[in-house]
Amino acid sequence: MDSDHVRWQWYSSYRQTYLERDLLNIRSIEHIPDFNRLLSLVALRTAQLLNLSDFSRETGLPFTTLRRYMNLLEVTYQIYFIRPYFSHPGKRWIKTPKLYFNDTGMTCYLIGAYDWNALENQANVGPMVETWVASELLKLISLKGDQFKLYFWRTQTGREVDFLIERAGRFIAIEVKWGHNINESEMKNLKRLAEELKDKLLFIVVLYSGKELIPSNPKTVAIPFPTFFGT
């Protein structure tokens, strides 16, 4: 039996035992097919802005049930949210967060991406890589206790930078690019962020699929994924 088959069998068993049986014991789930449909939809929307209206429309779940199911997924560590950064702390809780599935392997299983080609055909490589990076960053940050906070940055016009790590009012920006080259046009949002944060922005890291460490200015460097995470 090949390793891929064993892996997908494990995810199938996990879904049946934990996501269905155990969650039923924790809290009432009226209709398993609706819950499973929500699971797959949440996995498909990982690394995107949370949109409960879309979830409600596409699953047919009423808002009250949907919110309960989403809360259940969060408290059982299946999903988590990253808040946008704003200079006024209260706004971080008003603006829409980004949704992430906690396990990239389970995410691929739920959306039916059983190999890399399937993931590319579904145009989900970017969100999946971002989901993995988010998970790795949270692991690193957790080692520092409450010293560091993880946000993303987004303007009202839709300009976005994937991650902002904050410590004592100073920031490191991290942008994820699934490509072997970095184009100047892909740096526009980072430049806009630098204009807003000014001296508060200490450094910019662009994570990419290339093999070389490429500094573009004293505060900006492109780093291969394995180099950054030590894998």
N, CA, C and O of each residue as an XYZ file, in Angstrom:
924
protein
N       0.851     -1.199      0.000
C       0.000      0.000      0.000
C       0.887      1.249      0.000
O       1.755      1.381      0.862
N       0.681      2.171     -0.957
C       1.571      3.327     -1.050
C       1.247      4.354      0.022
O       0.161      4.357      0.602
N       2.231      5.235      0.273
C       2.115      6.203      1.369
C       0.982      7.190      1.151
O       0.329      7.597      2.112
N       0.732      7.587     -0.105
C      -0.363      8.515     -0.378
C      -1.698      7.907      0.021
O      -2.536      8.573      0.629
N      -1.893      6.632     -0.325
C      -3.148      5.966      0.018
C      -3.319      5.894      1.534
O      -4.408      6.140      2.054
N      -2.255      5.561      2.227
C      -2.314      5.488      3.692
C      -2.656      6.848      4.281
O      -3.458      6.947      5.210
N      -2.044      7.895      3.738
C      -2.289      9.245      4.248
C      -3.743      9.647      4.071
O      -4.360     10.167      5.001
N      -4.298      9.412      2.884
C      -5.687      9.805      2.651
C      -6.661      8.938      3.442
O      -7.731      9.405      3.831
N      -6.298      7.682      3.680
C      -7.122      6.829      4.540
C      -7.148      7.379      5.962
O      -8.176      7.346      6.638
N      -5.998      7.885      6.402
C      -5.928      8.466      7.745
C      -6.827      9.694      7.849
O      -7.555      9.847      8.830
N      -6.781     10.567      6.846
C      -7.638     11.756      6.877
C      -9.109     11.373      6.838
O      -9.934     12.006      7.497
N      -9.441     10.348      6.073
C     -10.823      9.883      6.016
C     -11.281      9.388      7.383
O     -12.390      9.693      7.821
N     -10.429      8.629      8.051
C     -10.766      8.121      9.382
C     -10.874      9.260     10.388
O     -11.756      9.268     11.246
N      -9.961     10.222     10.269
C      -9.992     11.379     11.168
C     -11.298     12.135     11.023
O     -11.909     12.537     12.013
N     -11.717     12.324      9.794
C     -12.968     13.037      9.551
C     -14.135     12.296     10.188
O     -14.996     12.916     10.812
N     -14.170     11.006     10.041
C     -15.292     10.231     10.556
C     -15.292     10.170     12.079
O     -16.347     10.287     12.702
N     -14.121      9.988     12.684
C     -14.090      9.795     14.132
C     -14.117     11.106     14.907
O     -14.830     11.234     15.902
N     -13.333     12.084     14.443
C     -13.253     13.335     15.200
C     -14.247     14.375     14.715
O     -15.035     14.905     15.498
N     -14.208     14.666     13.428
C     -15.031     15.759     12.923
C     -16.513     15.397     12.891
O     -17.357     16.291     12.836
N     -16.846     14.121     12.922
C     -18.258     13.742     12.923
C     -18.671     13.190     14.291
O     -19.527     13.777     14.953
N     -18.084     12.085     14.720
C     -18.532     11.449     15.952
C     -18.235     12.292     17.185
O     -19.129     12.543     17.993
N     -16.971     12.739     17.340
C     -16.599     13.454     18.551
C     -17.270     14.811     18.648
O     -17.667     15.227     19.736
N     -17.403     15.505     17.529
C     -18.071     16.803     17.570
C     -19.541     16.653     17.920
O     -20.120     17.527     18.566
N     -20.142     15.560     17.502
C     -21.533     15.309     17.883
C     -21.666     15.179     19.394
O     -22.682     15.570     19.970
N     -20.647     14.635     20.028
C     -20.680     14.488     21.481
C     -20.463     15.817     22.188
O     -20.956     16.033     23.295
N     -19.714     16.711     21.534
C     -19.445     18.013     22.144
C     -20.655     18.926     22.049
O     -21.031     19.577     23.024
N     -21.250     18.972     20.896
C     -22.371     19.890     20.688
C     -23.277     19.344     19.591
O     -22.853     18.591     18.714
N     -24.522     19.748     19.672
C     -25.511     19.229     18.726
C     -25.229     19.705     17.300
O     -25.129     20.904     17.039
N     -25.105     18.751     16.394
C     -25.031     19.034     14.964
C     -26.237     18.363     14.330
O     -26.325     17.136     14.272
N     -27.157     19.178     13.858
C     -28.441     18.648     13.429
C     -28.348     17.777     12.190
O     -29.073     16.791     12.056
N     -27.455     18.144     11.288
C     -27.441     17.450     10.008
C     -26.002     17.319      9.531
O     -25.405     18.297      9.080
N     -25.442     16.118      9.627
C     -24.044     15.883      9.268
C     -23.723     16.289      7.830
O     -22.675     16.897      7.613
N     -24.570     15.987      6.825
C     -24.231     16.403      5.451
C     -24.034     17.911      5.310
O     -23.139     18.353      4.588
N     -24.869     18.713      6.001
C     -24.700     20.168      5.954
C     -23.374     20.577      6.594
O     -22.668     21.450      6.088
N     -23.051     19.934      7.706
C     -21.800     20.240      8.398
C     -20.597     19.864      7.530
O     -19.617     20.605      7.460
N     -20.683     18.708      6.874
C     -19.595     18.283      5.985
C     -19.438     19.219      4.794
O     -18.325     19.488      4.343
N     -20.566     19.710      4.291
C     -20.512     20.660      3.176
C     -19.824     21.951      3.629
O     -19.040     22.540      2.884
N     -20.123     22.382      4.850
C     -19.462     23.570      5.394
C     -17.965     23.321      5.562
O     -17.153     24.192      5.249
N     -17.599     22.151      6.049
C     -16.184     21.812      6.215
C     -15.421     21.955      4.903
O     -14.359     22.575      4.854
N     -15.970     21.381      3.851
C     -15.309     21.434      2.544
C     -15.232     22.863      2.026
O     -14.239     23.252      1.412
N     -16.279     23.644      2.272
C     -16.294     25.026      1.811
C     -15.275     25.862      2.574
O     -14.574     26.685      1.984
N     -15.192     25.654      3.881
C     -14.201     26.365      4.689
C     -12.787     26.026      4.217
O     -11.934     26.908      4.121
N     -12.544     24.754      3.926
C     -11.229     24.345      3.424
C     -10.919     25.015      2.089
O      -9.785     25.424      1.839
N     -11.928     25.124      1.242
C     -11.747     25.746     -0.069
C     -11.461     27.238      0.053
O     -10.811     27.817     -0.819
N     -11.939     27.866      1.125
C     -11.779     29.314      1.308
C     -10.654     29.662      2.276
O     -10.582     30.795      2.750
N      -9.782     28.715      2.575
C      -8.682     29.038      3.474
C      -7.831     30.164      2.898
O      -7.655     30.269      1.684
N      -7.305     31.009      3.794
C      -6.465     32.159      3.423
C      -7.248     33.234      2.684
O      -6.671     34.015      1.928
N      -8.562     33.277      2.899
C      -9.397     34.314      2.304
C     -10.148     35.062      3.398
O     -10.255     34.593      4.531
N     -10.662     36.227      3.041
C     -11.474     36.985      3.983
C     -12.721     36.196      4.345
O     -13.354     35.587      3.483
N     -13.067     36.209      5.615
C     -14.256     35.501      6.082
C     -15.503     36.154      5.510
O     -15.681     37.367      5.617
N     -16.369     35.346      4.903
C     -17.619     35.851      4.340
C     -18.744     34.905      4.734
O     -19.028     33.937      4.028
N     -19.380     35.189      5.865
C     -20.432     34.316      6.369
C     -21.656     34.319      5.470
O     -22.376     33.323      5.399
N     -21.897     35.426      4.785
C     -23.048     35.482      3.873
C     -22.889     34.462      2.749
O     -23.840     33.764      2.399
N     -21.678     34.377      2.183
C     -21.413     33.376      1.144
C     -21.565     31.966      1.689
O     -22.154     31.105      1.036
N     -21.036     31.726      2.884
C     -21.146     30.396      3.483
C     -22.604     30.009      3.691
O     -23.005     28.879      3.412
N     -23.388     30.960      4.183
C     -24.803     30.680      4.428
C     -25.531     30.377      3.130
O     -26.337     29.449      3.063
N     -25.244     31.162      2.100
C     -25.913     30.965      0.813
C     -25.511     29.637      0.177
O     -26.359     28.927     -0.362
N     -24.226     29.298      0.236
C     -23.744     28.109     -0.463
C     -24.023     26.809      0.287
O     -24.087     25.743     -0.326
N     -24.188     26.886      1.609
C     -24.491     25.678      2.380
C     -25.971     25.535      2.680
O     -26.446     24.443      2.993
N     -26.710     26.656      2.583
C     -28.123     26.621      2.942
C     -28.358     26.672      4.437
O     -29.488     26.496      4.893
N     -27.301     26.913      5.211
C     -27.436     26.972      6.668
C     -27.901     28.354      7.109
O     -27.393     29.356      6.605
N     -28.858     28.437      8.043
C     -29.228     29.741      8.594
C     -28.066     30.328      9.388
O     -27.205     29.597      9.876
N     -28.050     31.647      9.513
C     -26.924     32.326     10.149
C     -26.658     31.824     11.563
O     -25.503     31.645     11.949
N     -27.714     31.595     12.338
C     -27.513     31.159     13.723
C     -26.799     29.811     13.773
O     -25.892     29.614     14.582
N     -27.209     28.889     12.911
C     -26.567     27.572     12.858
C     -25.146     27.685     12.321
O     -24.227     27.044     12.830
N     -24.977     28.503     11.292
C     -23.655     28.688     10.696
C     -22.664     29.230     11.721
O     -21.546     28.727     11.835
N     -23.069     30.242     12.459
C     -22.177     30.818     13.468
C     -21.819     29.786     14.541
O     -20.682     29.739     15.011
N     -22.778     28.976     14.915
C     -22.524     27.943     15.916
C     -21.529     26.913     15.394
O     -20.621     26.499     16.115
N     -21.699     26.502     14.145
C     -20.780     25.533     13.553
C     -19.375     26.117     13.401
O     -18.385     25.431     13.652
N     -19.291     27.385     12.988
C     -17.981     28.025     12.836
C     -17.287     28.151     14.190
O     -16.081     27.930     14.301
N     -18.053     28.506     15.212
C     -17.480     28.597     16.555
C     -16.981     27.238     17.020
O     -15.934     27.140     17.660
N     -17.731     26.193     16.698
C     -17.326     24.842     17.063
C     -16.017     24.457     16.379
O     -15.144     23.852     17.001
N     -15.880     24.805     15.107
C     -14.634     24.528     14.390
C     -13.459     25.294     14.993
O     -12.336     24.793     15.040
N     -13.733     26.517     15.453
C     -12.655     27.320     16.041
C     -12.231     26.783     17.404
O     -11.036     26.643     17.664
N     -13.186     26.481     18.276
C     -12.825     26.042     19.631
C     -12.220     24.638     19.635
O     -11.559     24.253     20.600
N     -12.438     23.876     18.569
C     -11.808     22.552     18.467
C     -10.545     22.603     17.601
O     -10.024     21.565     17.192
N     -10.059     23.819     17.326
C      -8.767     24.047     16.662
C      -8.704     23.508     15.233
O      -7.640     23.106     14.761
N      -9.837     23.503     14.555
C      -9.830     23.143     13.138
C      -9.549     24.369     12.271
O      -8.929     24.261     11.213
N     -10.006     25.524     12.725
C      -9.793     26.770     11.995
C      -9.315     27.845     12.962
O      -9.441     27.699     14.178
N      -8.769     28.922     12.415
C      -8.431     30.086     13.221
C      -8.528     31.316     12.330
O      -8.654     31.207     11.111
N      -8.469     32.478     12.951
C      -8.617     33.740     12.228
C      -7.414     34.636     12.498
O      -6.882     34.664     13.608
N      -6.999     35.360     11.477
C      -5.976     36.390     11.629
C      -6.631     37.735     11.340
O      -7.281     37.919     10.311
N      -6.447     38.663     12.263
C      -7.102     39.971     12.172
C      -6.275     40.957     11.349
O      -5.052     40.840     11.278
N      -6.942     41.924     10.732
C      -6.203     42.967     10.012
C      -5.588     43.956     10.984
O      -6.124     44.193     12.066
N      -4.468     44.528     10.595
C      -3.841     45.541     11.431
C      -4.372     46.919     11.068
O      -4.457     47.284      9.895
N      -4.728     47.678     12.106
C      -5.041     49.100     11.970
C      -4.379     49.822     13.131
O      -4.189     49.241     14.199
N      -4.032     51.071     12.928
C      -3.348     51.815     13.980
C      -4.224     51.981     15.216
O      -3.712     52.076     16.332
N      -5.550     52.016     15.023
C      -6.469     52.080     16.152
C      -6.840     50.656     16.546
O      -7.457     49.953     15.747
N      -6.483     50.199     17.763
C      -6.690     48.797     18.141
C      -8.127     48.314     17.995
O      -8.351     47.162     17.622
N      -9.114     49.176     18.282
C     -10.503     48.754     18.206
C     -10.920     48.313     16.820
O     -11.782     47.446     16.679
N     -10.319     48.898     15.790
C     -10.698     48.578     14.417
C     -10.310     47.155     14.030
O     -10.892     46.589     13.104
N      -9.342     46.573     14.720
C      -8.923     45.211     14.389
C     -10.061     44.224     14.613
O     -10.100     43.158     13.999
N     -10.977     44.583     15.488
C     -12.073     43.679     15.805
C     -13.329     44.038     15.036
O     -14.332     43.331     15.127
N     -13.290     45.116     14.288
C     -14.439     45.531     13.484
C     -14.289     45.030     12.057
O     -15.257     44.553     11.463
N     -13.104     45.130     11.506
C     -12.870     44.750     10.123
C     -12.821     43.229      9.980
O     -12.606     42.505     10.953
N     -13.021     42.769      8.765
C     -13.139     41.338      8.491
C     -11.804     40.609      8.648
O     -10.798     41.051      8.093
N     -11.778     39.499      9.395
C     -10.552     38.711      9.517
C     -10.372     37.772      8.330
O     -11.281     37.599      7.518
N      -9.204     37.175      8.241
C      -8.965     36.114      7.257
C      -9.088     34.761      7.955
O      -8.692     34.588      9.108
N      -9.641     33.831      7.230
C      -9.910     32.493      7.746
C      -8.814     31.525      7.297
O      -8.404     31.535      6.136
N      -8.351     30.699      8.215
C      -7.352     29.683      7.875
C      -7.755     28.331      8.455
O      -8.187     28.236      9.603
N      -7.605     27.292      7.641
C      -7.762     25.931      8.149
C      -6.448     25.550      8.816
O      -5.378     25.922      8.334
N      -6.518     24.818      9.909
C      -5.336     24.593     10.736
C      -4.357     23.589     10.149
O      -3.154     23.701     10.387
N      -4.829     22.627      9.401
C      -3.982     21.549      8.894
C      -4.043     21.531      7.375
O      -5.108     21.298      6.803
N      -2.915     21.774      6.711
C      -2.938     21.842      5.247
C      -3.222     20.483      4.617
O      -3.844     20.412      3.557
N      -2.774     19.408      5.254
C      -3.069     18.079      4.722
C      -4.554     17.790      4.739
O      -5.109     17.281      3.764
N      -5.203     18.118      5.860
C      -6.648     17.926      5.961
C      -7.373     18.838      4.986
O      -8.392     18.458      4.410
N      -6.850     20.031      4.804
C      -7.452     20.967      3.855
C      -7.446     20.383      2.449
O      -8.460     20.416      1.753
N      -6.305     19.850      2.035
C      -6.214     19.230      0.703
C      -7.177     18.057      0.574
O      -7.817     17.883     -0.462
N      -7.277     17.259      1.623
C      -8.198     16.118      1.595
C      -9.637     16.588      1.402
O     -10.376     16.026      0.594
N     -10.030     17.613      2.143
C     -11.418     18.079      2.106
C     -11.804     18.675      0.758
O     -12.968     18.605      0.363
N     -10.836     19.261      0.045
C     -11.167     19.847     -1.262
C     -10.860     18.883     -2.408
O     -11.034     19.225     -3.577
N     -10.406     17.689     -2.068
C     -10.162     16.682     -3.100
C      -8.889     16.882     -3.886
O      -8.768     16.388     -5.007
N      -7.932     17.604     -3.313
C      -6.643     17.819     -3.987
C      -5.669     16.763     -3.494
O      -4.889     17.005     -2.573
N      -5.718     15.601     -4.109
C      -4.948     14.463     -3.619
C      -3.501     14.451     -4.103
O      -2.709     13.620     -3.660
N      -3.154     15.348     -4.990
C      -1.759     15.485     -5.396
C      -1.521     16.924     -5.834
O      -2.452     17.726     -5.910
N      -0.254     17.240     -6.123
C       0.104     18.627     -6.447
C      -0.568     19.111     -7.725
O      -0.972     20.271     -7.811
N      -0.692     18.231     -8.721
C      -1.336     18.622     -9.976
C      -2.784     19.019     -9.749
O      -3.267     19.990    -10.334
N      -3.479     18.270     -8.901
C      -4.875     18.599     -8.601
C      -4.971     19.956     -7.925
O      -5.889     20.730     -8.195
N      -4.023     20.240     -7.050
C      -4.013     21.526     -6.356
C      -3.791     22.660     -7.344
O      -4.445     23.699     -7.253
N      -2.877     22.471     -8.288
C      -2.619     23.493     -9.301
C      -3.815     23.668    -10.225
O      -4.151     24.793    -10.596
N      -4.457     22.575    -10.598
C      -5.623     22.655    -11.481
C      -6.776     23.401    -10.830
O      -7.566     24.048    -11.518
N      -6.878     23.317     -9.515
C      -7.926     24.029     -8.794
C      -7.534     25.471     -8.483
O      -8.312     26.211     -7.883
N      -6.338     25.866     -8.886
C      -5.825     27.222     -8.619
C      -5.771     27.507     -7.124
O      -6.034     28.629     -6.689
N      -5.428     26.486     -6.339
C      -5.387     26.629     -4.886
C      -3.982     26.574     -4.309
O      -3.818     26.530     -3.089
N      -2.968     26.576     -5.164
C      -1.601     26.489     -4.654
C      -1.272     27.693     -3.775
O      -0.751     27.530     -2.671
N      -1.571     28.898     -4.255
C      -1.261     30.112     -3.499
C      -1.881     30.117     -2.116
O      -1.162     30.273     -1.129
N      -3.217     29.949     -2.008
C      -3.850     29.917     -0.686
C      -3.321     28.801      0.211
O      -3.200     28.983      1.423
N      -3.003     27.636     -0.383
C      -2.519     26.526      0.439
C      -1.134     26.825      0.993
O      -0.849     26.526      2.153
N      -0.273     27.413      0.172
C       1.066     27.778      0.645
C       0.959     28.860      1.715
O       1.669     28.815      2.720
N       0.079     29.826      1.503
C      -0.126     30.871      2.511
C      -0.635     30.274      3.819
O      -0.223     30.698      4.898
N      -1.529     29.293      3.726
C      -2.046     28.622      4.921
C      -0.921     27.928      5.677
O      -0.855     27.982      6.906
N      -0.040     27.278      4.928
C       1.105     26.613      5.564
C       2.030     27.631      6.231
O       2.484     27.411      7.353
N       2.307     28.729      5.555
C       3.171     29.764      6.126
C       2.549     30.340      7.396
O       3.246     30.544      8.391
N       1.241     30.603      7.367
C       0.559     31.128      8.556
C       0.738     30.192      9.739
O       1.017     30.630     10.855
N       0.576     28.906      9.487
C       0.728     27.915     10.554
C       2.146     27.908     11.112
O       2.337     27.841     12.326
N       3.136     27.977     10.230
C       4.532     27.972     10.672
C       4.876     29.243     11.450
O       5.605     29.188     12.440
N       4.355     30.382     11.005
C       4.609     31.637     11.714
C       4.003     31.609     13.112
O       4.626     32.064     14.072
N       2.791     31.077     13.225
C       2.145     30.999     14.534
C       2.922     30.088     15.479
O       2.993     30.350     16.680
N       3.501     29.026     14.942
C       4.333     28.148     15.776
C       5.552     28.905     16.302
O       5.895     28.805     17.480
N       6.200     29.663     15.418
C       7.373     30.429     15.833
C       7.000     31.487     16.869
O       7.702     31.673     17.862
N       5.888     32.174     16.623
C       5.456     33.237     17.527
C       5.074     32.678     18.889
O       5.320     33.315     19.913
N       4.476     31.492     18.908
C       4.036     30.891     20.173
C       5.210     30.637     21.117
O       5.032     30.597     22.335
N       6.399     30.465     20.563
C       7.583     30.239     21.392
C       7.984     31.492     22.163
O       8.728     31.418     23.141
N       7.484     32.648     21.712
C       7.840     33.928     22.338
C       6.753     34.440     23.278
O       6.828     35.572     23.756
N       5.745     33.615     23.543
C       4.668     34.042     24.429
C       3.832     35.140     23.810
O       3.399     35.031     22.663
N       3.603     36.209     24.579
C       2.758     37.309     24.106
C       3.566     38.463     23.524
O       3.012     39.536     23.284
N       4.848     38.270     23.296
C       5.676     39.374     22.810
C       5.331     39.781     21.381
O       5.448     40.952     21.020
N       4.906     38.815     20.568
C       4.656     39.070     19.156
C       3.187     38.830     18.815
O       2.538     37.953     19.386
N       2.679     39.618     17.883
C       1.314     39.467     17.385
C       1.370     39.311     15.865
O       2.227     39.893     15.201
N       0.445     38.519     15.328
C       0.393     38.288     13.883
C      -0.873     38.893     13.303
O      -1.980     38.595     13.751
N      -0.700     39.746     12.302
C      -1.813     40.382     11.599
C      -1.613     40.227     10.089
O      -0.598     39.701      9.631
N      -2.600     40.694      9.335
C      -2.379     40.974      7.919
C      -2.745     42.428      7.697
O      -3.346     43.058      8.567
N      -2.390     42.962      6.549
C      -2.645     44.380      6.250
C      -3.462     44.472      4.980
O      -3.164     43.808      3.987
N      -4.484     45.291      5.016
C      -5.346     45.445      3.842
C      -5.965     46.836      3.846
O      -6.428     47.316      4.881
N      -5.970     47.481      2.683
C      -6.591     48.799      2.558
C      -8.037     48.648      2.099
O      -8.468     47.563      1.708
N      -8.775     49.747      2.154
C     -10.165     49.723      1.696
C     -10.266     49.451      0.204
O     -11.306     48.998     -0.274
N      -9.204     49.720     -0.531
C      -9.215     49.477     -1.979
C      -8.724     48.071     -2.343
O      -8.651     47.722     -3.522
N      -8.390     47.268     -1.328
C      -8.028     45.879     -1.590
C      -6.547     45.579     -1.666
O      -6.161     44.433     -1.900
N      -5.698     46.597     -1.471
C      -4.254     46.308     -1.412
C      -3.975     45.480     -0.158
O      -4.489     45.786      0.918
N      -3.171     44.444     -0.296
C      -2.992     43.531      0.838
C      -1.550     43.041      0.941
O      -0.878     42.806     -0.063
N      -1.100     42.896      2.179
C       0.160     42.226      2.491
C      -0.188     41.063      3.406
O      -0.948     41.221      4.361
N       0.369     39.898      3.112
C      -0.091     38.667      3.757
C       0.042     38.673      5.272
O      -0.904     38.323      5.978
N       1.207     39.068      5.779
C       1.420     38.976      7.225
C       2.210     40.172      7.752
O       3.120     40.684      7.100
N       1.830     40.594      8.948
C       2.565     41.608      9.699
C       2.845     41.041     11.079
O       1.919     40.685     11.809
N       4.103     40.956     11.433
C       4.468     40.533     12.784
C       4.801     41.783     13.585
O       5.674     42.562     13.203
N       4.098     41.967     14.701
C       4.289     43.169     15.518
C       4.920     42.822     16.860
O       4.581     41.816     17.484
N       5.827     43.660     17.283
C       6.369     43.600     18.639
C       6.643     45.019     19.091
O       7.467     45.726     18.510
N       5.938     45.425     20.143
C       6.141     46.748     20.747
C       6.040     47.875     19.727
O       6.843     48.808     19.747
N       5.052     47.791     18.835
C       4.822     48.858     17.878
C       5.761     48.884     16.694
O       5.751     49.842     15.921
N       6.575     47.851     16.534
C       7.463     47.725     15.382
C       7.064     46.488     14.588
O       6.514     45.537     15.144
N       7.344     46.502     13.280
C       6.772     45.476     12.416
C       7.785     44.850     11.469
O       8.747     45.485     11.037
N       7.535     43.588     11.166
C       8.164     42.895     10.045
C       7.043     42.441      9.123
O       6.103     41.779      9.561
N       7.143     42.794      7.850
C       6.133     42.391      6.867
C       6.609     41.140      6.143
O       7.788     41.008      5.815
N       5.679     40.226      5.900
C       5.998     38.993      5.174
C       4.979     38.788      4.065
O       3.774     38.725      4.313
N       5.472     38.686      2.853
C       4.620     38.442      1.686
C       4.974     37.076      1.104
O       6.149     36.729      0.989
N       3.957     36.309      0.741
C       4.149     34.956      0.218
C       3.918     34.961     -1.289
O       2.852     35.364     -1.754
N       4.903     34.519     -2.044
C       4.799     34.456     -3.504
C       5.157     33.051     -3.978
O       6.286     32.593     -3.801
N       4.185     32.376     -4.579
C       4.479     31.050     -5.109
C       4.984     31.194     -6.539
O       4.233     31.028     -7.501
N       6.239     31.497     -6.655
C       6.869     31.671     -7.953
C       8.370     31.671     -7.778
O       8.871     31.872     -6.672
N       9.093     31.449     -8.861
C      10.549     31.361     -8.793
C      11.237     32.705     -9.012
O      12.453     32.822     -8.858
N      10.449     33.717     -9.373
C      11.002     35.053     -9.592
C      10.110     36.083     -8.917
O       8.915     35.860     -8.726
N      10.702     37.204     -8.563
C       9.964     38.307     -7.953
C       9.960     39.477     -8.919
O      11.016     40.005     -9.267
N       8.775     39.883     -9.352
C       8.643     41.019    -10.257
C       8.451     42.308     -9.470
O       7.900     42.302     -8.369
N       8.906     43.396    -10.042
C       8.769     44.699     -9.396
C       7.306     45.045     -9.157
O       6.971     45.670     -8.151
N       6.434     44.641    -10.075
C       5.005     44.942     -9.940
C       4.395     44.261     -8.719
O       3.393     44.730     -8.178
N       5.003     43.146     -8.282
C       4.487     42.421     -7.124
C       4.869     43.086     -5.804
O       4.431     42.652     -4.738
N       5.679     44.134     -5.874
C       6.144     44.813     -4.669
C       5.323     46.058     -4.343
O       5.589     46.731     -3.348
N       4.327     46.368     -5.173
C       3.577     47.616     -5.002
C       2.897     47.702     -3.641
O       2.952     48.741     -2.983
N       2.258     46.618     -3.218
C       1.557     46.649     -1.943
C       2.522     46.817     -0.774
O       2.211     47.491      0.208
N       3.686     46.204     -0.888
C       4.694     46.345      0.161
C       5.209     47.777      0.239
O       5.470     48.286      1.329
N       5.354     48.423     -0.904
C       5.782     49.823     -0.914
C       4.723     50.717     -0.280
O       5.041     51.661      0.444
N       3.461     50.407     -0.561
C       2.365     51.185      0.038
C       2.354     50.999      1.551
O       2.137     51.957      2.293
N       2.584     49.788      2.006
C       2.662     49.520      3.442
C       3.818     50.282      4.072
O       3.674     50.856      5.152
N       4.963     50.290      3.399
C       6.134     51.001      3.915
C       5.856     52.493      4.042
O       6.321     53.136      4.984
N       5.099     53.045      3.098
C       4.733     54.458      3.165
C       3.848     54.736      4.376
O       3.952     55.794      4.995
N       2.989     53.795      4.708
C       2.071     53.994      5.836
C       2.772     53.829      7.182
O       2.577     54.640      8.088
N       3.581     52.792      7.314
C       4.202     52.511      8.609
C       5.484     53.295      8.847
O       5.887     53.493      9.993
N       6.128     53.743      7.773
C       7.364     54.530      7.866
C       8.412     53.812      8.731
O       8.736     52.652      8.476
N       8.938     54.498      9.747
C      10.024     53.928     10.548
C       9.577     52.762     11.426
O      10.408     52.028     11.960
N       8.275     52.596     11.571
C       7.778     51.465     12.371
C       8.011     50.127     11.671
O       8.034     49.077     12.313
N       8.185     50.175     10.348
C       8.432     48.954      9.582
C       9.934     48.681      9.562
O      10.697     49.403      8.921
N      10.342     47.643     10.262
C      11.767     47.341     10.389
C      12.325     46.590      9.194
O      13.463     46.815      8.783
N      11.508     45.687      8.632
C      12.043     44.811      7.598
C      10.909     44.202      6.785
O       9.792     44.041      7.278
N      11.208     43.865      5.532
C      10.246     43.204      4.643
C      10.867     41.905      4.133
O      11.985     41.895      3.620
N      10.128     40.819      4.283
C      10.563     39.513      3.782
C       9.575     39.042      2.728
O       8.369     39.003      2.972
N      10.083     38.688      1.568
C       9.261     38.071      0.524
C       9.663     36.603      0.439
O      10.780     36.282      0.034
N       8.756     35.722      0.818
C       9.016     34.288      0.725
C       8.637     33.806     -0.664
O       7.548     34.105     -1.154
N       9.535     33.058     -1.303
C       9.247     32.632     -2.675
C       9.872     31.268     -2.949
O      10.571     30.711     -2.103
N       9.608     30.732     -4.156
C      10.023     29.365     -4.494
C      11.391     29.286     -5.151
O      11.822     28.209     -5.562
N      12.070     30.407     -5.251
C      13.396     30.399     -5.851
C      14.436     29.780     -4.934
O      14.107     29.271     -3.863
N      15.685     29.826     -5.357
C      16.766     29.194     -4.598
C      17.767     30.187     -4.029
O      18.632     29.820     -3.233
N      17.647     31.454     -4.442
C      18.629     32.450     -4.025
C      18.032     33.434     -3.028
O      16.850     33.771     -3.094
N      18.868     33.883     -2.110
C      18.497     34.970     -1.215
C      18.803     36.272     -1.941
O      19.954     36.541     -2.283
N      17.755     37.093     -2.181
C      17.917     38.272     -3.036
C      17.518     39.539     -2.277
O      16.326     39.783     -2.088
N      18.485     40.349     -1.840
C      18.142     41.643     -1.243
C      17.843     42.658     -2.344
O      18.574     42.742     -3.331
N      16.775     43.423     -2.172
C      16.453     44.450     -3.164
C      16.729     45.850     -2.636
O      16.895     46.787     -3.415
N      16.778     45.996     -1.309
C      17.210     47.235     -0.667
C      17.565     46.874      0.776
O      17.348     45.734      1.187
N      18.107     47.817      1.554
C      18.552     47.461      2.912
C      17.462     46.882      3.814
O      17.768     46.206      4.796
N      16.194     47.140      3.489
C      15.108     46.667      4.346
C      14.276     45.554      3.724
O      13.319     45.092      4.345
N      14.608     45.116      2.534
C      13.779     44.137      1.826
C      14.628     43.013      1.260
O      15.654     43.253      0.624
N      14.190     41.779      1.499
C      14.925     40.634      0.972
C      13.944     39.531      0.583
O      12.961     39.285      1.281
N      14.226     38.872     -0.538
C      13.465     37.691     -0.952
C      14.209     36.458     -0.453
O      15.409     36.308     -0.682
N      13.485     35.584      0.229
C      14.097     34.414      0.859
C      13.355     33.151      0.427
O      12.125     33.127      0.486
N      14.052     32.109      0.000
C      13.389     30.838     -0.313
C      12.696     30.270      0.933
O      13.174     30.449      2.053
N      11.580     29.594      0.729
C      10.836     29.021      1.856
C      11.715     28.155      2.759
O      11.694     28.345      3.975
N      12.499     27.197      2.206
C      13.304     26.330      3.084
C      14.341     27.100      3.899
O      14.626     26.747      5.044
N      14.901     28.151      3.305
C      15.905     28.947      4.019
C      15.282     29.657      5.210
O      15.859     29.678      6.298
N      14.117     30.231      5.009
C      13.464     31.002      6.070
C      13.046     30.107      7.232
O      13.251     30.449      8.396
N      12.458     28.957      6.905
C      11.924     28.091      7.957
C      12.904     27.006      8.402
O      12.605     26.228      9.308
N      14.083     26.957      7.759
C      15.076     25.982      8.161
C      14.684     24.554      7.865
O      15.026     23.640      8.615
N      13.947     24.356      6.742
C      13.502     22.999      6.396
C      14.387     22.401      5.311
O      14.166     21.266      4.890
